[in-house]
Amino acid sequence: MHRKLAVVAALAAALLASPAYAQKEFGSPELIAAANKEGKLVFYTANIAEAEQQLIKAFNQRFPGIKVEMVRAPGGQLITRVKTEAAAGKLSADVISHSDRAVLAEMADLFMDYAPPNAADYPRNTLVSPKLWPVVTLGWSIAYNSALIKNPPKTWMDLTKPE
C-alpha cells in the first residue's frame, strides 16, 4: 500500500493540485511507468462530483493507462471513512481532496511528503504541512447591485446594518 501511495499519489496530486501544469513534467519516467503498470488510482473527494469528473477526464487524457476510481462523500463522512480505513490498516485512497486543512493536518502522518511542480509558487501562509497542498485558495468579497444600492457596504461589519 505504501508503495502504491509513493508511486501514484505524487503523479495524481500534480495534476489535481494544479490543472495548469497538466502538460508539464509529472515525475520521472520510472514513476510514470510504475503508475501505468499499476493502472489504477483511488481518489477520495468531498468536492462536487461533476467538477472532479472534469479533472479525472483531463488526467485520463494525459495518462490513459491509469483508471481513476473516484469515491465521493460529504466532508465529515469522508474524514470518518479515511480515519476508519487508516485505523484498520486498509486505507484505499491514493489521493484525498478535502477542503478542511485543519482536519487533514491532524491526520498528516497518513500522508507522504510531496511537492507539486509549482510548489515555489504557493504562498507559504496557505500551507499547513509539506504533505498537504491547496487545490484552490478562496477569497471573499462584498458585491452589490449599483442600480439598487446607493450606499454600498464598505466593510464586513456594514453588512450587519439593517439598511
DSSP file (Angstrom, degrees, kcal/mol; ACC not computed):
  #  RESIDUE AA STRUCTURE BP1 BP2  ACC     N-H-->O    O-->H-N    N-H-->O    O-->H-N    TCO  KAPPA ALPHA  PHI   PSI    X-CA   Y-CA   Z-CA
    1    1 A M     >        0   0    0      0, 0.0     4,-2.2     0, 0.0     5,-0.2   0.000 360.0 360.0 360.0 -43.5    0.0    0.0    0.0
    2    2 A H  H  >  +     0   0    0      1,-0.2     4,-2.5     2,-0.2     5,-0.2   0.876 360.0  52.7 -65.3 -35.6    2.8    2.5    0.8
    3    3 A R  H  > S+     0   0    0      2,-0.2     4,-2.7     1,-0.2    -1,-0.2   0.913 107.4  53.2 -62.0 -41.5    4.5    1.7   -2.5
    4    4 A K  H  >>S+     0   0    0      1,-0.2     4,-2.8     2,-0.2     5,-0.6   0.926 109.6  47.2 -59.3 -46.2    1.2    2.5   -4.2
    5    5 A L  I  X>S+     0   0    0     -4,-2.2     4,-1.3     1,-0.2     5,-0.6   0.917 113.8  47.9 -62.1 -42.2    1.0    5.8   -2.4
    6    6 A A  I  <5S+     0   0    0     -4,-2.5     4,-0.3     1,-0.2    -2,-0.2   0.870 117.5  41.7 -67.4 -35.7    4.5    6.6   -3.4
    7    7 A V  I  <5S+     0   0    0     -4,-2.7     4,-0.4    -5,-0.2    28,-0.2   0.922 129.3  20.1 -78.7 -45.4    4.1    5.6   -7.0
    8    8 A V  I  X5S+     0   0    0     -4,-2.8     4,-2.6    -5,-0.2     5,-0.3   0.823 109.6  66.7-100.8 -34.7    0.7    7.1   -7.8
    9    9 A A  I  X<S+     0   0    0     -4,-1.3     4,-3.1    -5,-0.6     5,-0.2   0.903 102.7  48.2 -60.9 -43.6   -0.1    9.8   -5.3
   10   10 A A  H  ><S+     0   0    0     -5,-0.6     4,-1.7    -4,-0.3    -1,-0.2   0.908 112.5  49.9 -63.9 -40.3    2.6   12.2   -6.5
   11   11 A L  H  > S+     0   0    0     -4,-0.4     4,-1.0     2,-0.2    -2,-0.2   0.935 116.5  40.2 -62.6 -47.7    1.6   11.7  -10.1
   12   12 A A  H  X S+     0   0    0     -4,-2.6     4,-3.1     1,-0.2     3,-0.4   0.904 111.2  56.5 -70.5 -41.7   -2.1   12.4   -9.4
   13   13 A A  H  X S+     0   0    0     -4,-3.1     4,-2.8    -5,-0.3     5,-0.3   0.850  99.7  60.8 -61.6 -33.3   -1.5   15.2   -7.0
   14   14 A A  H  X S+     0   0    0     -4,-1.7     4,-0.8    -5,-0.2     7,-0.2   0.920 114.2  34.6 -60.1 -43.0    0.5   17.1   -9.5
   15   15 A L  H  < S+     0   0    0     -4,-1.0     3,-0.4    -3,-0.4    -2,-0.2   0.932 120.7  47.1 -76.3 -46.3   -2.5   17.2  -11.9
   16   16 A L  H  < S+     0   0    0     -4,-3.1    -2,-0.2     1,-0.2    -3,-0.2   0.816 112.0  51.1 -68.2 -29.5   -5.2   17.5   -9.3
   17   17 A A  H  < S+     0   0    0     -4,-2.8    -1,-0.2    -5,-0.3    -2,-0.2   0.767 128.7  12.3 -78.6 -24.7   -3.3   20.2   -7.4
   18   18 A S    ><  -     0   0    0     -4,-0.8     3,-2.3    -3,-0.4    -1,-0.3  -0.638  56.1-172.3-156.8  90.7   -2.8   22.4  -10.4
   19   19 A P  G >  S+     0   0    0      0, 0.0     3,-1.9     0, 0.0     4,-0.2   0.762  85.8  71.4 -57.1 -24.6   -4.5   21.8  -13.7
   20   20 A A  G 3  S+     0   0    0      1,-0.3     3,-0.4     2,-0.1    -5,-0.1   0.753  94.5  55.3 -62.8 -21.6   -2.3   24.5  -15.3
   21   21 A Y  G X  S+     0   0    0     -3,-2.3     3,-1.6    -7,-0.2    -1,-0.3   0.219  72.6 113.2 -94.2  15.5    0.5   22.0  -15.0
   22   22 A A  T <  S+     0   0    0     -3,-1.9    -1,-0.2     1,-0.3    -2,-0.1   0.796  82.3  40.3 -59.6 -30.4   -1.3   19.3  -16.9
   23   23 A Q  T 3  S+     0   0    0     -3,-0.4    -1,-0.3    -4,-0.2    -2,-0.1   0.365 104.0  85.5-101.4   5.3    1.1   19.4  -19.8
   24   24 A K  S <  S-     0   0    0     -3,-1.6     2,-0.1     1,-0.2    -3,-0.0  -0.326  95.2 -56.4 -97.2-176.7    4.3   19.8  -17.7
   25   25 A E        -     0   0    0      1,-0.1    -1,-0.2    -2,-0.1     3,-0.1  -0.348  43.3-178.1 -64.1 133.7    6.5   17.3  -16.1
   26   26 A F        -     0   0    0      1,-0.4     2,-0.3    -3,-0.1   -12,-0.1   0.577  58.1 -57.4-107.3 -16.0    4.8   14.9  -13.7
   27   27 A G  S    S-     0   0    0    -13,-0.0    -1,-0.4    90,-0.0     5,-0.0  -0.942  77.1 -37.1 157.8-178.7    7.7   12.9  -12.5
   28   28 A S     >  -     0   0    0     -2,-0.3     4,-2.3     1,-0.1     5,-0.2  -0.248  55.5-112.5 -66.6 156.7   10.4   10.6  -13.6
   29   29 A P  H  > S+     0   0    0      0, 0.0     4,-2.5     0, 0.0     5,-0.2   0.855 120.6  55.8 -57.1 -32.6    9.8    8.2  -16.5
   30   30 A E  H  > S+     0   0    0      2,-0.2     4,-2.5     1,-0.2     5,-0.2   0.906 106.5  48.8 -66.5 -41.2   10.2    5.4  -13.9
   31   31 A L  H  > S+     0   0    0      2,-0.2     4,-2.3     1,-0.2    -1,-0.2   0.930 113.6  46.2 -63.3 -45.5    7.4    6.9  -11.7
   32   32 A I  H  X S+     0   0    0     -4,-2.3     4,-2.5     2,-0.2    -2,-0.2   0.902 112.4  50.7 -65.3 -41.1    5.1    7.2  -14.7
   33   33 A A  H  X S+     0   0    0     -4,-2.5     4,-2.3    -5,-0.2    -1,-0.2   0.912 110.9  49.1 -62.8 -41.8    5.9    3.7  -15.9
   34   34 A A  H  X S+     0   0    0     -4,-2.5     4,-2.3     2,-0.2    -2,-0.2   0.901 111.4  49.2 -65.0 -40.6    5.2    2.3  -12.4
   35   35 A A  H  X S+     0   0    0     -4,-2.3     4,-2.6   -28,-0.2     5,-0.3   0.914 111.8  48.7 -65.5 -41.9    1.9    4.2  -12.2
   36   36 A N  H  < S+     0   0    0     -4,-2.5    -2,-0.2     2,-0.2    -1,-0.2   0.883 109.9  52.5 -64.2 -37.6    0.9    2.9  -15.7
   37   37 A K  H  < S+     0   0    0     -4,-2.3    -2,-0.2     1,-0.2    -1,-0.2   0.917 110.3  47.1 -64.2 -42.7    1.9   -0.6  -14.6
   38   38 A E  H  < S-     0   0    0     -4,-2.3    -2,-0.2    -5,-0.2    -1,-0.2   0.927  91.0-165.5 -64.9 -43.4   -0.3   -0.4  -11.5
   39   39 A G     <  +     0   0    0     -4,-2.6    28,-2.8    -5,-0.2     2,-0.3   0.493  49.9  81.4  78.9   4.6   -3.1    1.0  -13.8
   40   40 A K  E     -a   67   0A   0     -5,-0.3     2,-0.4    26,-0.3    28,-0.2  -1.000  47.1-173.2-148.0 143.8   -5.4    2.4  -11.0
   41   41 A L  E     -a   68   0A   0     26,-2.7    28,-3.1    -2,-0.3     2,-0.6  -0.994  15.8-149.0-135.1 127.9   -5.7    5.4   -8.8
   42   42 A V  E     -a   69   0A   0     -2,-0.4    52,-3.2    50,-0.2    53,-1.9  -0.886  16.7-168.0-101.4 119.4   -8.2    5.7   -6.0
   43   43 A F  E     -ab  70  95A   0     26,-2.8    28,-2.9    -2,-0.6     2,-0.4  -0.927   5.3-164.4-115.9 111.4   -9.3    9.3   -5.5
   44   44 A Y  E     +ab  71  96A   0     51,-2.9    53,-2.8    -2,-0.6     2,-0.3  -0.806  20.0 169.0 -94.1 134.3  -11.3   10.3   -2.4
   45   45 A T  E     -ab  72  97A   0     26,-2.5    28,-2.0    -2,-0.4    53,-0.2  -0.999  39.8-166.5-147.6 149.0  -13.0   13.7   -2.6
   46   46 A A        +     0   0    0     51,-1.7    29,-0.3    -2,-0.3    52,-0.1   0.294  68.4 102.7-107.1   3.2  -15.6   15.8   -0.7
   47   47 A N  S    S-     0   0    0     50,-0.4     2,-0.2     1,-0.2    -2,-0.1  -0.231  90.6 -65.6 -84.6 174.5  -15.8   18.2   -3.7
   48   48 A I     >  -     0   0    0      1,-0.1     4,-2.1     2,-0.0     3,-0.4  -0.409  43.4-139.5 -63.9 125.7  -18.6   18.4   -6.3
   49   49 A A  H  > S+     0   0    0      1,-0.2     4,-2.3     2,-0.2     5,-0.2   0.862  98.4  55.9 -58.4 -40.8  -18.5   15.2   -8.4
   50   50 A E  H  > S+     0   0    0      1,-0.2     4,-1.2     2,-0.2    -1,-0.2   0.901 109.3  46.5 -62.2 -41.2  -19.1   17.0  -11.7
   51   51 A A  H  > S+     0   0    0     -3,-0.4     4,-1.4     1,-0.2     3,-0.3   0.902 112.0  50.7 -67.1 -40.4  -16.1   19.2  -11.2
   52   52 A E  H  X S+     0   0    0     -4,-2.1     4,-2.6     1,-0.2    -2,-0.2   0.851 103.1  60.0 -66.4 -33.3  -13.9   16.3  -10.2
   53   53 A Q  H  X S+     0   0    0     -4,-2.3     4,-2.4     1,-0.2    -1,-0.2   0.863 101.6  54.3 -62.2 -34.4  -15.0   14.4  -13.2
   54   54 A Q  H  X S+     0   0    0     -4,-1.2     4,-2.1    -3,-0.3    -1,-0.2   0.909 109.6  46.9 -65.2 -41.3  -13.5   17.2  -15.4
   55   55 A L  H  X S+     0   0    0     -4,-1.4     4,-2.6     2,-0.2    -2,-0.2   0.911 111.9  50.4 -64.6 -41.9  -10.2   16.8  -13.6
   56   56 A I  H  X S+     0   0    0     -4,-2.6     4,-2.9     2,-0.2    -2,-0.2   0.902 108.8  52.3 -63.0 -40.5  -10.4   13.0  -14.0
   57   57 A K  H  X S+     0   0    0     -4,-2.4     4,-1.7     2,-0.2    -1,-0.2   0.928 111.1  46.5 -61.2 -45.3  -11.1   13.4  -17.7
   58   58 A A  H  X S+     0   0    0     -4,-2.1     4,-1.5     2,-0.2    -2,-0.2   0.902 112.7  50.7 -63.3 -40.8   -8.0   15.7  -18.1
   59   59 A F  H  X S+     0   0    0     -4,-2.6     4,-2.9     1,-0.2    -2,-0.2   0.928 109.7  50.0 -61.3 -46.0   -5.9   13.2  -16.1
   60   60 A N  H  < S+     0   0    0     -4,-2.9    -1,-0.2     1,-0.2    -2,-0.2   0.783 105.4  56.9 -68.0 -27.1   -7.1   10.3  -18.3
   61   61 A Q  H  < S+     0   0    0     -4,-1.7    -1,-0.2    -5,-0.2    -2,-0.2   0.890 116.1  36.6 -67.0 -37.6   -6.2   12.2  -21.5
   62   62 A R  H  < S+     0   0    0     -4,-1.5    -2,-0.2     1,-0.2    -1,-0.2   0.832 133.5  26.7 -81.9 -34.1   -2.7   12.6  -20.2
   63   63 A F    ><  +     0   0    0     -4,-2.9     3,-1.8    -5,-0.2    -1,-0.2  -0.633  66.1 166.4-130.1  73.2   -2.5    9.1  -18.6
   64   64 A P  T 3  S+     0   0    0      0, 0.0    -1,-0.1     0, 0.0    -4,-0.1   0.699  73.6  63.4 -65.1 -18.0   -4.9    6.8  -20.4
   65   65 A G  T 3  S+     0   0    0      1,-0.1     2,-0.6     2,-0.0    -5,-0.1   0.470  89.1  77.9 -85.3  -0.4   -3.4    3.7  -18.8
   66   66 A I  S <  S-     0   0    0     -3,-1.8     2,-0.4    -6,-0.1   -26,-0.3  -0.931  70.6-150.8-114.9 113.9   -4.4    4.7  -15.3
   67   67 A K  E     -a   40   0A   0    -28,-2.8   -26,-2.7    -2,-0.6     2,-0.6  -0.678  11.3-145.2 -82.4 128.9   -8.0    4.2  -14.3
   68   68 A V  E     -a   41   0A   0     -2,-0.4     2,-0.7   -28,-0.2   -26,-0.2  -0.854   8.7-163.3 -98.8 123.4   -9.3    6.7  -11.7
   69   69 A E  E     -a   42   0A   0    -28,-3.1   -26,-2.8    -2,-0.6     2,-0.5  -0.923  13.1-156.2-103.9 111.6  -11.8    5.4   -9.2
   70   70 A M  E     -a   43   0A   0     -2,-0.7     2,-0.6   -28,-0.2   -26,-0.2  -0.765  11.3-168.9 -94.6 131.6  -13.5    8.3   -7.5
   71   71 A V  E     -a   44   0A   0    -28,-2.9   -26,-2.5    -2,-0.5     2,-0.5  -0.978  12.9-170.9-114.5 114.5  -15.0    7.9   -4.1
   72   72 A R  E     +a   45   0A   0     -2,-0.6   -26,-0.2   -28,-0.2   -28,-0.1  -0.923  15.6 152.0-113.2 129.7  -17.1   11.0   -3.3
   73   73 A A        -     0   0    0    -28,-2.0     5,-0.1    -2,-0.5    -2,-0.0  -0.985  49.9 -87.3-148.8 152.7  -18.6   11.6    0.1
   74   74 A P     >  -     0   0    0      0, 0.0     4,-2.7     0, 0.0     5,-0.2  -0.239  54.6 -96.8 -57.9 155.3  -19.6   14.7    2.1
   75   75 A G  H  > S+     0   0    0    -29,-0.3     4,-2.2     1,-0.2     5,-0.2   0.837 119.9  41.2 -43.4 -58.0  -16.8   16.2    4.2
   76   76 A G  H  > S+     0   0    0      1,-0.2     4,-2.3     2,-0.2    -1,-0.2   0.887 116.4  49.7 -64.0 -40.0  -17.4   14.6    7.6
   77   77 A Q  H  > S+     0   0    0     -3,-0.2     4,-2.2     2,-0.2    -1,-0.2   0.878 110.0  51.4 -66.5 -37.3  -18.3   11.2    6.1
   78   78 A L  H  X S+     0   0    0     -4,-2.7     4,-2.7     2,-0.2    -2,-0.2   0.924 110.3  48.3 -65.9 -43.7  -15.1   11.2    4.0
   79   79 A I  H  X S+     0   0    0     -4,-2.2     4,-2.8    -5,-0.2     5,-0.2   0.909 110.8  51.5 -62.8 -41.9  -13.0   12.0    7.0
   80   80 A T  H  X S+     0   0    0     -4,-2.3     4,-2.6     2,-0.2    -1,-0.2   0.914 110.7  48.8 -60.1 -42.8  -14.7    9.3    9.0
   81   81 A R  H  X S+     0   0    0     -4,-2.2     4,-2.9     2,-0.2     5,-0.3   0.934 111.8  48.3 -63.2 -45.8  -14.0    6.8    6.2
   82   82 A V  H  X S+     0   0    0     -4,-2.7     4,-2.6     1,-0.2     5,-0.2   0.939 114.3  45.8 -60.5 -47.2  -10.3    7.8    6.0
   83   83 A K  H  X S+     0   0    0     -4,-2.8     4,-2.4     2,-0.2    -1,-0.2   0.905 114.6  48.0 -63.4 -41.9   -9.8    7.5    9.7
   84   84 A T  H  X S+     0   0    0     -4,-2.6     4,-1.6    -5,-0.2    -2,-0.2   0.937 114.3  45.1 -65.4 -47.7  -11.6    4.2    9.9
   85   85 A E  H  <>S+     0   0    0     -4,-2.9     5,-3.2    -5,-0.2     4,-0.3   0.913 114.3  49.6 -63.1 -41.9   -9.7    2.7    7.0
   86   86 A A  H ><5S+     0   0    0     -4,-2.6     3,-1.4    -5,-0.3    -2,-0.2   0.912 108.2  52.8 -64.0 -42.1   -6.4    4.0    8.3
   87   87 A A  H 3<5S+     0   0    0     -4,-2.4    -1,-0.2     1,-0.3    -2,-0.2   0.835 111.2  47.3 -62.5 -32.1   -7.1    2.6   11.8
   88   88 A A  T 3<5S-     0   0    0     -4,-1.6    -1,-0.3    -5,-0.2    -2,-0.2   0.460 115.9-117.0 -86.9  -1.4   -7.8   -0.8   10.2
   89   89 A G  T < 5S+     0   0    0     -3,-1.4    -3,-0.2    -4,-0.3    -2,-0.1   0.762  89.3 105.3  72.2  24.9   -4.6   -0.5    8.1
   90   90 A K      < +     0   0    0     -5,-3.2     2,-0.5    -6,-0.2    -4,-0.2  -0.211  37.0 161.0-133.0  43.6   -6.7   -0.6    4.9
   91   91 A L        -     0   0    0     -6,-0.3    -9,-0.1    -5,-0.2    -8,-0.0  -0.559  16.1-172.6 -69.5 118.5   -6.7    3.0    3.6
   92   92 A S        +     0   0    0     -2,-0.5   -50,-0.2     2,-0.0    -1,-0.2   0.710  47.5 104.6 -86.1 -22.5   -7.7    2.6   -0.1
   93   93 A A        -     0   0    0      1,-0.2   -50,-0.2   -52,-0.1     3,-0.1  -0.338  39.4-179.6 -69.6 137.9   -7.1    6.2   -1.2
   94   94 A D  S    S+     0   0    0    -52,-3.2     2,-0.4     1,-0.4   -51,-0.2   0.725  82.2  21.1 -94.8 -36.3   -4.1    7.2   -3.2
   95   95 A V  E     -b   43   0A   0    -53,-1.9   -51,-2.9   -83,-0.1     2,-0.5  -0.996  68.8-163.3-134.8 137.0   -5.2   10.9   -3.3
   96   96 A I  E     -b   44   0A   0     -2,-0.4     2,-0.6   -53,-0.2   -51,-0.2  -0.987   1.3-168.9-124.2 127.7   -7.5   12.7   -0.9
   97   97 A S  E     +b   45   0A   0    -53,-2.8   -51,-1.7    -2,-0.5   -50,-0.4  -0.962  23.6 149.3-117.8 116.1   -9.1   16.1   -1.8
   98   98 A H        -     0   0    0     -2,-0.6    -2,-0.1   -53,-0.2     6,-0.0  -0.995  43.2-139.8-147.7 145.1  -10.8   17.8    1.1
   99   99 A S  S    S+     0   0    0     -2,-0.3     2,-1.3     1,-0.1     3,-0.2   0.639  80.7  86.5 -85.0 -14.1  -11.3   21.4    2.0
  100  100 A D     >  +     0   0    0      1,-0.2     4,-2.1     2,-0.1     3,-0.2  -0.681  48.8 175.6 -93.3  90.8  -10.7   21.3    5.7
  101  101 A R  H  > S+     0   0    0     -2,-1.3     4,-2.7     1,-0.2    -1,-0.2   0.832  77.2  59.1 -63.5 -33.1   -7.0   21.7    6.1
  102  102 A A  H  > S+     0   0    0      2,-0.2     4,-1.3     1,-0.2    -1,-0.2   0.917 107.7  45.3 -63.9 -42.3   -7.2   21.7    9.9
  103  103 A V  H  > S+     0   0    0     -3,-0.2     4,-0.6     1,-0.2     3,-0.3   0.918 114.8  48.0 -66.4 -43.3   -8.8   18.3   10.0
  104  104 A L  H >< S+     0   0    0     -4,-2.1     3,-1.2     1,-0.2    -2,-0.2   0.876 105.0  59.4 -65.3 -36.3   -6.3   16.9    7.4
  105  105 A A  H >< S+     0   0    0     -4,-2.7     3,-1.4     1,-0.3    -1,-0.2   0.851  98.7  58.7 -61.0 -33.6   -3.4   18.4    9.4
  106  106 A E  H 3< S+     0   0    0     -4,-1.3    -1,-0.3    -3,-0.3     3,-0.2   0.749 113.3  39.3 -64.8 -23.2   -4.5   16.3   12.4
  107  107 A M  T X< S+     0   0    0     -3,-1.2     3,-2.8    -4,-0.6     4,-0.3   0.121  77.1 124.9-110.5  18.4   -4.0   13.2   10.2
  108  108 A A  G X   +     0   0    0     -3,-1.4     3,-1.7     1,-0.3    -1,-0.1   0.754  62.3  70.1 -55.3 -27.5   -0.9   14.4    8.4
  109  109 A D  G 3  S+     0   0    0      1,-0.3    -1,-0.3    -3,-0.2    -2,-0.1   0.679  90.0  63.4 -65.6 -15.0    1.0   11.3    9.4
  110  110 A L  G <  S+     0   0    0     -3,-2.8    -1,-0.3     2,-0.1     2,-0.2   0.679  97.3  70.5 -78.3 -17.5   -1.1    9.3    7.0
  111  111 A F  S <  S-     0   0    0     -3,-1.7     2,-0.2    -4,-0.3    21,-0.1  -0.665  77.9-125.8-106.0 154.9    0.2   11.3    4.0
  112  112 A M        -     0   0    0     -2,-0.2     2,-0.1    19,-0.2    -2,-0.1  -0.643  36.7 -95.3 -92.5 154.4    3.6   11.3    2.3
  113  113 A D        +     0   0    0     -2,-0.2     2,-0.3     2,-0.0    18,-0.2  -0.414  55.1 165.7 -62.8 143.4    5.7   14.4    1.7
  114  114 A Y        -     0   0    0     16,-2.1    18,-0.1    -2,-0.1    -3,-0.0  -0.978  26.6-163.2-158.8 147.3    5.1   15.8   -1.7
  115  115 A A        -     0   0    0     -2,-0.3  -101,-0.1    16,-0.1     5,-0.0  -0.968  22.1-135.3-135.0 121.0    5.8   19.0   -3.6
  116  116 A P    >   -     0   0    0      0, 0.0     3,-2.0     0, 0.0     4,-0.2  -0.241  35.4 -98.7 -67.4 164.3    3.9   19.7   -6.8
  117  117 A P  T 3  S+     0   0    0      0, 0.0     3,-0.3     0, 0.0   -92,-0.0   0.791 125.9  45.5 -55.6 -28.4    5.9   21.1   -9.8
  118  118 A N  T >  S+     0   0    0      1,-0.2     3,-1.9  -104,-0.1     4,-0.5  -0.007  72.7 128.0-104.4  29.2    4.9   24.6   -8.9
  119  119 A A  G X   +     0   0    0     -3,-2.0     3,-1.3     1,-0.3    -1,-0.2   0.838  68.2  59.8 -55.2 -36.8    5.5   24.4   -5.2
  120  120 A A  G 3  S+     0   0    0     -3,-0.3    -1,-0.3     1,-0.3     4,-0.1   0.715  98.2  60.8 -66.7 -19.2    7.6   27.5   -5.1
  121  121 A D  G <  S+     0   0    0     -3,-1.9    -1,-0.3     2,-0.1    -2,-0.2   0.618  82.2  98.8 -83.2 -13.2    4.6   29.5   -6.5
  122  122 A Y  S <  S-     0   0    0     -3,-1.3     2,-0.2    -4,-0.5     5,-0.1  -0.577  82.7-115.5 -77.7 132.9    2.4   28.7   -3.4
  123  123 A P    >   -     0   0    0      0, 0.0     3,-2.2     0, 0.0     4,-0.3  -0.515  22.8-131.7 -63.2 130.3    2.2   31.4   -0.8
  124  124 A R  G >  S+     0   0    0      1,-0.3     3,-1.4    -2,-0.2    -2,-0.0   0.794 103.1  64.8 -56.6 -30.8    3.8   29.9    2.4
  125  125 A N  G 3  S+     0   0    0      1,-0.3    -1,-0.3     3,-0.0    -3,-0.0   0.547  94.7  60.4 -74.4  -3.9    0.8   31.0    4.5
  126  126 A T  G <  S+     0   0    0     -3,-2.2     2,-0.4     8,-0.0    -1,-0.3   0.535  89.7  87.5 -93.9  -7.7   -1.5   28.7    2.6
  127  127 A L    <   +     0   0    0     -3,-1.4     6,-0.1    -4,-0.3   -26,-0.0  -0.762  42.0 173.0 -98.3 135.8    0.4   25.6    3.6
  128  128 A V  S    S+     0   0    0      4,-0.5    -1,-0.1     1,-0.4     5,-0.1   0.513  75.0   0.5-110.3 -12.0   -0.3   23.6    6.7
  129  129 A S  B >   -C  132   0B   0      3,-0.6     3,-1.1   -21,-0.0    -1,-0.4  -0.950  66.3-115.4-168.7 150.5    2.1   20.7    6.0
  130  130 A P  T 3  S+     0   0    0      0, 0.0   -16,-2.1     0, 0.0     3,-0.1   0.506 118.9  56.4 -71.1  -0.1    4.5   19.6    3.3
  131  131 A K  T 3  S+     0   0    0    -18,-0.2     2,-0.5     1,-0.1   -19,-0.2   0.547 100.9  61.8-102.5 -12.3    2.1   16.7    2.9
  132  132 A L  B <   -C  129   0B   0     -3,-1.1    -3,-0.6   -21,-0.1    -4,-0.5  -0.969  61.3-176.6-124.7 124.4   -1.0   18.8    2.2
  133  133 A W        -     0   0    0     -2,-0.5     2,-0.2    -6,-0.1    -6,-0.1  -0.967  26.2-120.4-123.5 133.8   -1.3   21.2   -0.8
  134  134 A P        -     0   0    0      0, 0.0     3,-0.1     0, 0.0   -35,-0.1  -0.462  11.2-161.1 -71.1 141.2   -4.2   23.5   -1.5
  135  135 A V  S    S+     0   0    0      1,-0.3     2,-0.3    -2,-0.2   -36,-0.0   0.838  80.4   2.4 -83.9 -40.5   -6.0   23.0   -4.8
  136  136 A V        -     0   0    0   -118,-0.1     2,-0.5     2,-0.0    -1,-0.3  -0.958  62.7-140.5-139.8 157.6   -7.5   26.5   -4.6
  137  137 A T        -     0   0    0     -2,-0.3     2,-0.2    -3,-0.1   -11,-0.0  -0.981  28.5-144.2-119.4 117.0   -7.3   29.4   -2.3
  138  138 A L        -     0   0    0     -2,-0.5     2,-0.4     1,-0.0    -2,-0.0  -0.464  12.7-164.0 -83.7 150.3  -10.7   31.0   -1.9
  139  139 A G        -     0   0    0     -2,-0.2     2,-0.4     2,-0.0    -2,-0.0  -0.964   7.2-146.6-129.6 150.3  -11.3   34.7   -1.5
  140  140 A W        +     0   0    0     -2,-0.4     2,-0.3     2,-0.0     0, 0.0  -0.892  19.4 175.2-115.6 146.2  -14.4   36.5   -0.3
  141  141 A S        -     0   0    0     -2,-0.4     2,-0.6     2,-0.0    -2,-0.0  -0.967  32.7-114.6-145.0 161.9  -15.6   39.9   -1.5
  142  142 A I        +     0   0    0     -2,-0.3     2,-0.3    12,-0.1    14,-0.0  -0.878  38.2 178.9 -97.5 125.5  -18.5   42.2   -1.0
  143  143 A A        +     0   0    0     -2,-0.6     2,-0.3     2,-0.0    -2,-0.0  -0.938   3.3 171.3-126.6 150.7  -20.6   42.6   -4.1
  144  144 A Y        -     0   0    0     -2,-0.3     2,-0.8     8,-0.0     3,-0.0  -0.981  39.9-104.1-153.7 161.4  -23.7   44.7   -4.7
  145  145 A N    >>  -     0   0    0     -2,-0.3     4,-2.6     1,-0.1     3,-1.5  -0.822  26.3-159.0 -90.9 109.4  -26.0   45.8   -7.5
  146  146 A S  T 34 S+     0   0    0     -2,-0.8    -1,-0.1     1,-0.3     0, 0.0   0.697  89.9  61.4 -66.2 -19.0  -25.2   49.5   -8.0
  147  147 A A  T 34 S+     0   0    0      1,-0.1    -1,-0.3    -3,-0.0     3,-0.1   0.751 117.5  29.1 -75.9 -23.0  -28.5   50.1   -9.7
  148  148 A L  T <4 S+     0   0    0     -3,-1.5     2,-0.6     1,-0.2    -2,-0.2   0.728 114.1  61.7-106.3 -29.8  -30.3   49.1   -6.4
  149  149 A I     <  +     0   0    0     -4,-2.6    -1,-0.2     1,-0.1    -5,-0.0  -0.888  47.8 172.0-109.2 115.3  -27.8   50.1   -3.7
  150  150 A K  S    S+     0   0    0     -2,-0.6    -1,-0.1     1,-0.2    -4,-0.1   0.748  81.0  41.5 -92.7 -26.3  -26.9   53.7   -3.4
  151  151 A N  S    S-     0   0    0      3,-0.0    -1,-0.2     0, 0.0     3,-0.1  -0.752  87.1-163.1-119.6  82.4  -24.9   53.5   -0.1
  152  152 A P        -     0   0    0      0, 0.0     2,-0.1     0, 0.0    -8,-0.0  -0.235  25.5 -99.5 -70.3 153.5  -22.9   50.3   -0.6
  153  153 A P        -     0   0    0      0, 0.0     3,-0.1     0, 0.0   -11,-0.1  -0.461  31.8-174.4 -67.5 140.9  -21.2   48.4    2.3
  154  154 A K        +     0   0    0     -2,-0.1     2,-0.3     1,-0.1   -12,-0.1   0.576  67.5  30.4-111.2 -17.5  -17.5   49.2    2.6
  155  155 A T  S  > S-     0   0    0      1,-0.1     4,-0.6     0, 0.0     3,-0.3  -0.880  84.2-107.7-135.0 167.6  -16.7   46.7    5.3
  156  156 A W  T >4 S+     0   0    0     -2,-0.3     3,-1.0     1,-0.2     4,-0.3   0.865 119.7  57.5 -64.0 -35.5  -17.9   43.3    6.5
  157  157 A M  G >4 S+     0   0    0      1,-0.3     3,-1.9     2,-0.2     4,-0.3   0.830  94.0  66.8 -65.8 -30.7  -19.5   45.0    9.5
  158  158 A D  G >4 S+     0   0    0      1,-0.3     3,-1.4    -3,-0.3    -1,-0.3   0.810  89.8  66.3 -58.1 -27.8  -21.5   47.2    7.2
  159  159 A L  G << S+     0   0    0     -3,-1.0    -1,-0.3    -4,-0.6    -2,-0.2   0.676  92.7  60.5 -69.2 -15.3  -23.3   44.0    6.1
  160  160 A T  G <  S+     0   0    0     -3,-1.9    -1,-0.3    -4,-0.3    -2,-0.2   0.567  81.2 104.4 -87.5  -8.3  -24.8   43.7    9.6
  161  161 A K  S <  S-     0   0    0     -3,-1.4    -3,-0.0    -4,-0.3     0, 0.0  -0.515  78.3-125.4 -75.8 140.9  -26.6   47.1    9.4
  162  162 A P              0   0    0      0, 0.0    -1,-0.1     0, 0.0    -4,-0.0   0.828 360.0 360.0 -56.4 -36.8  -30.4   46.9    8.8
  163  163 A E              0   0    0      0, 0.0    -2,-0.1     0, 0.0    -4,-0.1   0.529 360.0 360.0 -68.8 360.0  -30.3   49.1    5.7
